[in-house]
Amino acid sequence: MSFQFSDDQVFSWMENSLNKYKDLFSQNNINPQESFMDKVDPFFTMMKMIALGLNKDQLISPIPINKSDKSYLNFHGKQWENLVLLKDEHWEEPPRLLDVAKKDKSLVVEIKNKHNTVKKSDLKDIYDNMKICLEEDGYELSIYTYMVPLNAGRVNKLFTPSDNQSGTRRPSNQKIIEMDGATFFNQYIFEHENGFSDFIDQMLEVSFKFSDIFKSNKNSDFLSELRDLYNL
């Protein structure tokens, strides 16, 4: 039977994210010039201002947003874990190594923001942690998933990352799987092939309680373009 979060649950989940980003922006916007001047290249800055006709305010104004973006991403990743835990009492944080797990030990999961959040050379370490969870902690299946895939294609395959030191790949294991985020959420959270897409639609509806930004056709069309990039 398919599952859907309530609007109240989605509102609370989104509110935590929005408040976190607003707090970060407020902190980073106290003295953006000071942040800009830290390790600035005056020659590059001069050329950029001349080439693009930028004044001082135009040059400095993106700084608080850029700094907030970098600080927020770790929290954003944690929010995907929190969303899984929000589903029901059968999910929990595992005792070590990975992010979320079923209490009956049928599944343990590592969740990342993007397909390239982890360097390729470090993917073997995730595999090794997944293997430990299977062999030592008694989990039946382990999944490595990422919310933003490389493209619109779906990913659901054996996870066999390369080891740049030995020049080999980790061995295939039917219990160690790589999966894009939409596929994972569709299969294990929403239990419906369009569940994650429906969830984004729900987020959009709930967003109107916070802002009218996506009531603009220009902005809603832009969001549709972003979703189309990854078949969301």
KEVO-412666 format. One line per field, with one value per residue: x, z, y of N, C-alpha, C in turn; residue number from 1. Coordinates in nm, 2 decimals, m for minus. Each point is the difference from the previous one (the first is absolute). Layout:
REM residues N
n_u = c(X;...) .
n_w = c(Z;...) .
n_v = c(Y;...) .
ca_u = c(X;...) .
ca_w = c(Z;...) .
ca_v = c(Y;...) .
c_u = c(X;...) .
c_w = c(Z;...) .
c_v = c(Y;...) .
i = c(NUM;...) .
This chain:
REM residues 232
n_u = c(0.09;m0.03;0.11;m0.05;0.10;m0.04;m0.08;m0.05;0.02;m0.05;m0.10;m0.01;0.01;m0.08;m0.08;0.04;m0.01;m0.12;m0.03;0.05;m0.06;m0.12;0.02;0.04;m0.10;m0.08;0.06;m0.02;m0.12;0.06;0.10;m0.07;0.03;m0.01;m0.11;m0.04;0.04;m0.05;0.13;m0.04;m0.02;0.07;0.09;m0.04;m0.02;0.11;0.06;m0.05;0.03;0.11;0.03;m0.06;0.08;0.06;m0.10;0.04;m0.12;0.01;0.12;m0.05;m0.11;0.06;0.09;m0.09;m0.06;0.12;0.03;m0.12;0.01;0.13;m0.04;m0.10;0.09;0.09;m0.06;0.01;0.12;0.01;m0.05;0.08;0.10;m0.02;0.00;0.11;0.06;m0.05;0.04;0.07;m0.05;m0.01;0.02;0.13;0.08;0.08;0.05;0.04;0.09;m0.13;m0.10;m0.07;m0.09;m0.05;m0.09;m0.06;0.09;m0.12;0.03;0.12;0.00;0.08;m0.03;0.02;0.05;0.12;0.00;0.05;m0.09;0.01;0.12;0.02;0.11;m0.10;m0.05;0.13;0.02;m0.09;0.05;0.12;m0.05;m0.05;0.12;0.06;m0.09;0.03;0.14;0.01;m0.09;0.00;0.03;m0.11;m0.02;0.09;m0.05;0.07;m0.06;m0.03;m0.04;0.11;m0.05;0.08;m0.12;m0.08;0.11;m0.08;0.04;0.02;0.12;0.08;0.04;0.08;0.02;0.08;0.11;0.03;0.01;m0.10;m0.08;m0.07;m0.11;m0.08;0.01;m0.07;m0.11;m0.09;0.07;0.09;m0.09;0.01;m0.05;m0.07;0.00;m0.04;0.09;0.09;m0.03;0.00;0.11;0.07;m0.03;m0.01;0.08;0.05;m0.02;m0.10;0.03;0.12;m0.04;m0.08;0.11;0.06;m0.10;0.00;0.13;m0.03;m0.10;0.08;0.09;m0.12;0.02;0.12;m0.03;m0.02;0.12;m0.07;m0.07;0.12;m0.06;0.08;m0.02;m0.13;0.02;0.07;m0.09;m0.09;0.08;0.01;m0.13;m0.01;0.09;m0.08;m0.10;m0.02) .
n_w = c(0.00;m0.09;0.02;0.08;0.01;0.12;m0.03;0.12;m0.03;m0.12;0.05;0.10;m0.09;m0.08;0.10;0.04;m0.13;m0.01;0.12;m0.03;m0.12;0.05;0.10;m0.08;m0.08;0.10;0.04;m0.12;0.03;0.12;m0.05;m0.11;0.02;0.13;m0.03;m0.08;0.09;0.06;m0.02;m0.01;m0.13;0.03;m0.06;0.04;0.12;m0.01;m0.06;0.10;0.09;m0.06;0.00;0.12;0.02;0.09;0.08;0.10;0.01;m0.13;0.03;0.10;m0.06;m0.09;0.08;0.07;m0.12;m0.06;0.10;m0.01;m0.13;0.01;0.09;m0.09;m0.10;0.10;0.04;m0.12;0.00;0.12;m0.07;m0.09;0.09;0.04;m0.13;m0.01;0.10;m0.08;m0.08;0.08;0.10;m0.12;m0.01;m0.01;0.08;m0.09;0.07;m0.12;m0.05;m0.01;m0.08;m0.07;0.08;m0.05;0.10;m0.10;m0.04;m0.07;0.05;m0.05;0.01;m0.10;0.04;m0.13;0.00;m0.05;m0.12;0.00;0.10;m0.02;0.02;m0.13;0.04;0.05;m0.12;m0.02;0.06;m0.08;m0.11;0.05;0.02;m0.12;m0.04;0.07;m0.04;m0.12;0.00;0.06;m0.07;m0.10;m0.08;m0.06;m0.01;m0.08;0.01;m0.10;0.04;m0.10;0.06;m0.04;m0.10;m0.08;m0.02;m0.10;m0.02;0.02;0.12;m0.03;0.06;m0.02;0.12;m0.10;0.10;m0.07;0.01;0.01;0.11;0.00;m0.06;0.10;m0.03;0.09;0.06;m0.10;0.06;m0.01;0.11;m0.09;0.01;m0.12;0.05;m0.10;0.05;m0.13;m0.05;0.09;m0.01;m0.14;0.01;0.08;m0.05;m0.13;m0.03;m0.09;m0.13;0.04;0.10;m0.05;m0.12;0.05;0.06;m0.12;m0.06;0.10;m0.02;m0.13;0.02;0.08;m0.10;m0.05;0.11;m0.07;m0.13;m0.08;0.03;0.03;0.04;m0.02;m0.12;0.00;0.13;m0.02;m0.11;0.07;0.10;m0.09;m0.05;0.12;0.02;m0.12;0.05;0.11;m0.09;0.06) .
n_v = c(m0.12;0.10;0.08;0.09;0.09;0.04;0.09;m0.03;m0.13;0.02;0.07;m0.09;m0.10;0.06;0.03;m0.12;m0.04;0.06;m0.03;m0.12;0.00;0.04;m0.09;m0.09;0.04;0.01;m0.11;m0.05;0.06;m0.03;m0.06;0.00;0.13;m0.02;m0.07;0.10;0.08;m0.10;0.01;0.13;m0.02;0.11;m0.07;m0.12;0.06;0.06;m0.11;m0.07;0.09;0.01;m0.13;m0.01;0.11;m0.08;0.05;0.07;0.06;0.01;0.04;0.07;0.04;m0.07;0.06;0.06;0.01;0.03;0.08;0.05;0.00;0.04;0.09;0.03;m0.03;0.01;0.11;0.04;m0.06;0.06;0.10;m0.06;m0.01;0.12;0.02;m0.08;0.05;0.09;m0.09;m0.08;m0.07;m0.05;0.13;m0.01;0.07;m0.05;m0.09;m0.02;0.07;m0.04;0.04;m0.08;m0.07;m0.12;0.02;m0.05;0.10;0.02;0.12;0.04;0.13;0.03;0.12;0.04;0.13;m0.02;m0.03;0.13;m0.01;m0.12;0.03;m0.02;0.06;0.06;m0.03;m0.05;0.12;0.06;m0.06;0.03;0.12;0.00;m0.05;0.09;0.08;m0.06;0.00;0.12;0.08;m0.10;0.11;0.00;0.13;0.05;0.13;0.04;0.11;0.07;0.12;0.05;m0.07;m0.07;m0.07;0.00;m0.08;m0.11;m0.01;m0.13;m0.01;m0.10;0.03;0.03;0.09;0.08;m0.07;0.13;m0.05;m0.09;0.09;m0.04;m0.07;0.05;m0.12;m0.06;0.06;m0.10;0.02;0.05;0.10;0.05;0.11;0.06;0.12;0.04;m0.09;0.05;0.12;m0.02;m0.07;0.07;0.12;0.04;m0.10;0.09;m0.04;0.08;m0.07;m0.01;m0.02;m0.08;m0.05;0.01;m0.06;m0.08;m0.01;0.00;m0.08;m0.07;0.02;0.00;m0.09;m0.02;m0.02;0.11;m0.03;m0.11;0.10;0.05;0.02;0.11;0.01;m0.02;0.07;0.08;m0.01;0.01;0.10;0.05;m0.02;0.06;0.08;m0.03;0.02;0.12) .
ca_u = c(m0.09;0.08;0.00;0.01;0.01;m0.10;0.04;0.06;0.14;0.09;0.02;0.10;0.13;0.04;0.02;0.13;0.10;0.00;0.05;0.15;0.07;m0.01;0.10;0.13;0.01;0.01;0.14;0.10;m0.02;0.03;0.11;0.04;0.12;0.11;0.02;0.05;0.14;0.09;0.07;m0.04;0.10;m0.04;0.02;m0.11;m0.12;0.00;m0.04;m0.14;m0.08;0.01;m0.06;m0.15;m0.06;m0.06;0.04;0.04;m0.11;m0.03;0.10;0.00;m0.14;m0.02;0.08;m0.08;m0.07;0.09;0.05;m0.12;m0.01;0.10;m0.02;m0.13;m0.01;0.00;m0.13;m0.09;0.01;m0.06;m0.15;m0.05;m0.01;m0.11;m0.13;m0.02;m0.03;m0.14;m0.11;m0.07;0.08;0.08;0.13;0.08;0.14;0.07;0.10;0.12;0.04;m0.09;m0.09;m0.13;m0.02;m0.12;0.03;0.00;0.13;m0.01;0.06;0.07;0.02;0.09;m0.07;0.08;m0.08;0.03;0.07;0.14;0.03;0.11;0.10;0.00;0.11;m0.05;m0.12;0.03;m0.02;m0.15;m0.02;0.05;m0.09;m0.12;0.03;0.01;m0.14;m0.06;0.06;0.02;m0.11;m0.11;m0.10;m0.02;0.02;0.06;m0.01;0.06;m0.08;0.03;m0.12;0.02;0.08;0.08;m0.09;m0.14;m0.01;m0.01;0.11;m0.03;0.09;0.10;0.10;0.14;0.10;0.14;0.10;0.10;0.13;0.03;m0.04;m0.11;m0.13;m0.06;m0.08;m0.14;m0.07;m0.14;m0.06;0.06;m0.07;0.00;m0.14;m0.03;m0.09;m0.14;m0.03;0.00;m0.12;m0.12;m0.01;0.00;m0.08;m0.14;m0.05;m0.08;0.10;0.00;m0.01;0.09;m0.05;m0.12;0.05;0.05;m0.12;m0.05;0.09;m0.03;m0.13;0.03;0.08;m0.08;m0.02;0.12;0.04;m0.07;0.11;m0.03;m0.12;0.04;0.02;0.14;0.06;m0.05;0.05;0.14;0.00;m0.03;0.12;0.09;m0.05;0.01;0.14;0.02;m0.12;m0.07) .
ca_w = c(0.00;m0.01;0.12;m0.02;0.12;0.01;m0.03;0.12;0.00;m0.10;0.04;0.11;m0.06;m0.08;0.09;0.06;m0.10;m0.03;0.12;0.00;m0.11;0.04;0.11;m0.06;m0.08;0.10;0.06;m0.10;m0.06;0.10;m0.06;m0.12;m0.06;0.07;m0.05;m0.14;0.01;0.05;m0.11;m0.13;m0.10;m0.05;m0.15;m0.06;0.03;m0.09;m0.13;0.00;0.00;m0.13;m0.11;0.02;0.04;0.13;0.10;0.13;0.05;m0.08;0.02;0.14;0.03;0.00;0.09;0.10;m0.05;m0.03;0.13;0.07;m0.08;0.04;0.14;0.01;m0.07;0.09;0.06;m0.10;0.00;0.12;m0.02;m0.07;0.10;0.09;m0.07;0.00;0.14;0.03;m0.06;0.10;0.11;m0.04;m0.04;0.11;m0.03;0.04;0.11;m0.05;m0.14;m0.10;0.04;0.04;m0.01;0.05;0.13;m0.01;m0.06;m0.13;m0.09;0.05;m0.11;0.00;m0.08;m0.03;m0.08;m0.14;m0.05;0.01;0.14;0.04;m0.11;m0.05;0.07;0.14;m0.01;0.06;0.15;0.02;m0.02;0.11;0.11;m0.03;0.02;0.15;0.05;m0.03;0.06;0.14;0.07;m0.02;m0.09;m0.11;m0.12;0.01;m0.11;m0.02;m0.08;m0.01;m0.04;m0.13;m0.08;m0.11;m0.11;0.01;0.00;0.13;0.04;0.09;m0.05;0.10;0.03;m0.01;m0.02;m0.03;0.10;m0.08;0.05;m0.05;m0.14;m0.02;0.05;0.11;m0.06;0.00;0.11;m0.03;0.12;0.00;m0.12;m0.03;m0.05;0.01;0.11;m0.03;0.00;0.14;0.07;m0.06;0.04;0.14;0.08;m0.05;m0.05;m0.12;m0.10;m0.02;0.14;0.03;m0.09;0.07;0.12;m0.04;m0.03;0.13;0.06;m0.07;0.06;0.14;0.00;m0.01;0.13;0.04;m0.10;m0.12;m0.11;m0.11;m0.07;m0.12;m0.11;m0.03;0.10;m0.01;m0.12;0.03;0.08;m0.09;m0.07;0.10;0.02;m0.13;m0.01;0.07;0.00;0.13) .
ca_v = c(0.12;0.12;0.08;0.14;0.09;0.10;0.14;0.05;m0.06;0.06;0.14;0.00;m0.04;0.11;0.11;m0.02;0.03;0.15;0.07;m0.02;0.08;0.15;0.03;0.01;0.12;0.11;0.00;0.03;0.14;0.10;0.08;m0.07;0.06;m0.06;m0.14;0.01;0.05;m0.11;m0.07;0.05;0.02;0.13;0.01;m0.07;0.07;0.12;m0.04;m0.04;0.12;0.07;m0.08;m0.01;0.13;m0.02;0.09;m0.07;m0.07;m0.11;m0.10;m0.06;m0.05;m0.15;m0.07;m0.07;m0.12;m0.11;m0.05;m0.07;m0.13;m0.10;m0.04;m0.06;m0.13;m0.11;m0.01;m0.04;m0.14;m0.06;0.01;m0.11;m0.11;0.03;m0.03;m0.14;m0.03;0.06;m0.09;m0.08;m0.05;m0.11;0.05;0.06;0.02;m0.12;0.03;0.05;0.00;0.05;0.11;m0.04;m0.14;m0.06;m0.06;m0.15;m0.03;m0.04;0.10;0.11;0.10;0.12;0.10;0.12;0.10;m0.01;m0.12;0.02;0.05;m0.08;m0.02;m0.14;m0.08;m0.03;m0.08;m0.13;0.00;m0.02;m0.14;m0.07;0.02;m0.08;m0.14;m0.02;0.00;m0.12;m0.12;0.01;0.05;m0.08;0.05;m0.09;0.07;0.13;0.08;0.13;0.08;0.14;0.06;0.06;m0.09;0.06;0.05;m0.04;m0.14;m0.06;m0.08;m0.11;m0.09;m0.04;0.11;m0.06;0.11;m0.03;0.03;0.06;m0.05;m0.13;0.00;m0.10;0.05;m0.08;m0.11;0.01;m0.06;0.02;0.07;0.13;0.06;0.14;0.04;0.14;0.04;m0.02;m0.14;m0.05;0.05;m0.07;m0.14;m0.03;0.09;0.03;m0.13;0.04;0.04;0.14;0.06;0.12;0.11;0.05;0.07;0.14;0.08;0.03;0.11;0.12;0.05;0.04;0.11;0.12;0.05;0.08;0.09;0.00;0.00;m0.09;0.04;0.07;m0.09;m0.01;m0.08;m0.14;m0.06;m0.02;m0.12;m0.12;m0.03;m0.07;m0.14;m0.08;m0.04;m0.13;m0.08;0.01) .
c_u = c(0.09;m0.01;0.02;0.01;m0.12;0.05;0.07;0.14;0.09;0.02;0.11;0.14;0.06;0.04;0.14;0.11;0.00;0.05;0.15;0.07;m0.01;0.09;0.14;0.02;0.01;0.14;0.10;m0.02;0.03;0.11;0.06;0.13;0.12;0.03;0.06;0.15;0.09;0.05;m0.04;0.12;m0.03;0.02;m0.11;m0.13;m0.01;m0.04;m0.14;m0.10;0.00;m0.07;m0.15;m0.07;m0.06;0.05;0.02;m0.12;m0.04;0.11;m0.01;m0.13;m0.01;0.08;m0.09;m0.07;0.10;0.05;m0.11;m0.02;0.09;m0.03;m0.13;0.00;0.01;m0.13;m0.11;0.01;m0.06;m0.15;m0.06;m0.01;m0.12;m0.14;m0.03;m0.05;m0.14;m0.11;m0.07;0.10;0.10;0.14;0.08;0.14;0.08;0.11;0.13;0.01;m0.09;m0.11;m0.13;m0.02;m0.13;0.03;0.00;0.13;m0.01;0.07;0.08;0.05;0.09;m0.06;0.10;m0.09;0.01;0.08;0.15;0.04;0.13;0.10;0.01;0.10;m0.05;m0.13;0.02;m0.02;m0.14;m0.03;0.04;m0.09;m0.13;0.02;0.01;m0.14;m0.07;0.06;0.02;m0.12;m0.13;m0.11;m0.01;0.03;0.06;m0.01;0.08;m0.08;0.03;m0.12;0.01;0.09;0.07;m0.09;m0.14;m0.02;m0.01;0.12;m0.05;0.09;0.09;0.10;0.14;0.10;0.14;0.09;0.12;0.14;0.03;m0.03;m0.11;m0.13;m0.03;m0.09;m0.15;m0.06;m0.14;m0.07;0.05;m0.04;0.03;m0.13;m0.01;m0.11;m0.15;m0.04;m0.01;m0.13;m0.13;m0.02;m0.01;m0.07;m0.14;m0.07;m0.10;0.10;0.01;0.00;0.09;m0.04;m0.13;0.04;0.05;m0.12;m0.06;0.08;m0.03;m0.13;0.02;0.08;m0.08;m0.04;0.11;0.02;m0.08;0.10;m0.03;m0.14;0.03;0.03;0.14;0.07;m0.05;0.05;0.15;0.01;m0.03;0.12;0.10;m0.04;0.02;0.15;0.03;m0.12;m0.07;m0.14) .
c_w = c(0.00;0.12;m0.04;0.13;0.01;m0.03;0.12;0.02;m0.10;0.04;0.11;m0.05;m0.08;0.09;0.06;m0.09;m0.03;0.11;0.01;m0.10;0.03;0.11;m0.06;m0.08;0.09;0.05;m0.11;m0.06;0.09;m0.06;m0.12;m0.06;0.07;m0.05;m0.14;0.01;0.05;m0.12;m0.14;m0.09;m0.06;m0.15;m0.07;0.02;m0.09;m0.14;m0.02;0.00;m0.13;m0.11;0.00;0.04;0.14;0.10;0.13;0.05;m0.08;0.02;0.13;0.03;m0.01;0.11;0.11;m0.05;m0.03;0.13;0.06;m0.08;0.06;0.14;0.01;m0.04;0.10;0.08;m0.10;m0.02;0.11;0.00;m0.08;0.09;0.09;m0.07;0.00;0.14;0.04;m0.05;0.11;0.10;m0.04;m0.05;0.12;m0.06;0.05;0.10;m0.06;m0.16;m0.10;0.06;0.06;m0.02;0.05;0.13;0.00;m0.07;m0.14;m0.10;0.07;m0.11;0.03;m0.10;m0.02;m0.08;m0.15;m0.04;0.02;0.13;0.05;m0.11;m0.04;0.08;0.14;0.00;0.06;0.15;0.04;m0.02;0.12;0.13;m0.02;0.03;0.15;0.06;m0.03;0.08;0.15;0.08;m0.03;m0.09;m0.13;m0.14;0.03;m0.13;0.01;m0.09;0.00;m0.07;m0.14;m0.08;m0.11;m0.11;0.03;0.01;0.14;0.03;0.11;m0.04;0.12;0.01;0.01;m0.03;m0.02;0.12;m0.08;0.05;m0.06;m0.15;m0.02;0.06;0.12;m0.07;0.00;0.11;m0.01;0.11;0.01;m0.12;m0.01;m0.06;0.00;0.10;m0.03;0.00;0.14;0.06;m0.05;0.06;0.15;0.09;m0.04;m0.06;m0.12;m0.10;m0.03;0.14;0.02;m0.08;0.07;0.13;m0.03;m0.03;0.13;0.07;m0.07;0.06;0.14;m0.01;m0.01;0.14;0.05;m0.10;m0.12;m0.12;m0.12;m0.06;m0.12;m0.11;m0.03;0.10;0.00;m0.12;0.02;0.09;m0.08;m0.08;0.09;0.02;m0.12;m0.01;0.06;0.00;0.13;m0.02) .
c_v = c(0.12;0.09;0.15;0.07;0.09;0.14;0.06;m0.05;0.07;0.15;0.01;m0.03;0.12;0.12;m0.01;0.04;0.15;0.08;m0.01;0.09;0.15;0.04;0.01;0.12;0.12;0.02;0.05;0.13;0.11;0.10;m0.08;0.05;m0.07;m0.14;0.01;0.04;m0.11;m0.08;0.04;0.02;0.14;0.02;m0.07;0.08;0.13;m0.03;m0.04;0.12;0.08;m0.08;m0.01;0.12;m0.01;0.11;m0.08;m0.08;m0.13;m0.11;m0.07;m0.06;m0.15;m0.07;m0.06;m0.12;m0.11;m0.07;m0.09;m0.13;m0.11;m0.05;m0.09;m0.15;m0.12;m0.02;m0.06;m0.15;m0.07;0.00;m0.11;m0.12;0.02;m0.03;m0.15;m0.04;0.05;m0.10;m0.07;m0.05;m0.11;0.04;0.06;0.03;m0.13;0.03;0.05;0.00;0.06;0.09;m0.05;m0.15;m0.04;m0.07;m0.16;m0.05;m0.05;0.09;0.11;0.08;0.11;0.10;0.12;0.09;m0.02;m0.13;0.02;0.07;m0.07;m0.02;m0.15;m0.08;m0.04;m0.09;m0.14;m0.01;m0.01;m0.15;m0.09;0.01;m0.07;m0.15;m0.03;m0.01;m0.13;m0.12;0.00;0.05;m0.06;0.05;m0.09;0.06;0.14;0.08;0.13;0.08;0.15;0.07;0.07;m0.09;0.07;0.06;m0.06;m0.15;m0.05;m0.10;m0.10;m0.12;m0.05;0.11;m0.06;0.11;m0.05;0.03;0.05;m0.05;m0.14;m0.01;m0.10;0.06;m0.09;m0.11;0.03;m0.08;0.03;0.08;0.14;0.07;0.15;0.04;0.15;0.03;m0.03;m0.14;m0.06;0.05;m0.06;m0.14;m0.02;0.10;0.02;m0.13;0.02;0.05;0.15;0.07;0.12;0.12;0.06;0.08;0.14;0.09;0.04;0.11;0.13;0.06;0.06;0.13;0.13;0.06;0.09;0.12;m0.01;m0.02;m0.09;0.02;0.07;m0.11;m0.02;m0.09;m0.14;m0.07;m0.04;m0.13;m0.12;m0.04;m0.08;m0.14;m0.09;m0.05;m0.14;m0.08;m0.01;0.05) .
i = c(1;2;3;4;5;6;7;8;9;10;11;12;13;14;15;16;17;18;19;20;21;22;23;24;25;26;27;28;29;30;31;32;33;34;35;36;37;38;39;40;41;42;43;44;45;46;47;48;49;50;51;52;53;54;55;56;57;58;59;60;61;62;63;64;65;66;67;68;69;70;71;72;73;74;75;76;77;78;79;80;81;82;83;84;85;86;87;88;89;90;91;92;93;94;95;96;97;98;99;100;101;102;103;104;105;106;107;108;109;110;111;112;113;114;115;116;117;118;119;120;121;122;123;124;125;126;127;128;129;130;131;132;133;134;135;136;137;138;139;140;141;142;143;144;145;146;147;148;149;150;151;152;153;154;155;156;157;158;159;160;161;162;163;164;165;166;167;168;169;170;171;172;173;174;175;176;177;178;179;180;181;182;183;184;185;186;187;188;189;190;191;192;193;194;195;196;197;198;199;200;201;202;203;204;205;206;207;208;209;210;211;212;213;214;215;216;217;218;219;220;221;222;223;224;225;226;227;228;229;230;231;232) .
